[in-house]
């Protein structure tokens, strides 16, 4: 019985460690990359989850990259072009409270991206 309990605890710790690695990695140049796929599974755009990768160096957002989603390609392209670059250069404090303008016609997607960035930056601040 004790052996099974110990094995269960070890398995849970291993799963937690793997999940933490999947959420944030630190590159050799000091850039942290936060992936919101598991952090914001409940955050949906018009057609489902809208995960992003947030690249952070020296407490500044270097870039935000939209990951694969089921969003309409036309609107997703507009968000990538018109919205994501607005995060570049923001410090992490701004990233958690920033109200970046949404892309007209892609409000659901824009709102979901904003929430993903807020959660990703908050995770970075708590775990760096």
SULJOPE-V867710 format. One line per field, one symbol per residue. ss: DSSP state (@ for helix, = for strand, . for the rest). A space follows every 10 residues. Layout:
BEGIN
ss->???
END
This chain:
BEGIN
ss->.@@@@@@@@@ @@@@@@@@@@ @@@===.... .====..... ...=....=. .======..= ======.... ..@@@@@@@@ @@.@@@@... =@@@@@@... ......@@@@ @@@@@@@@@@ @@@@@@@.
END
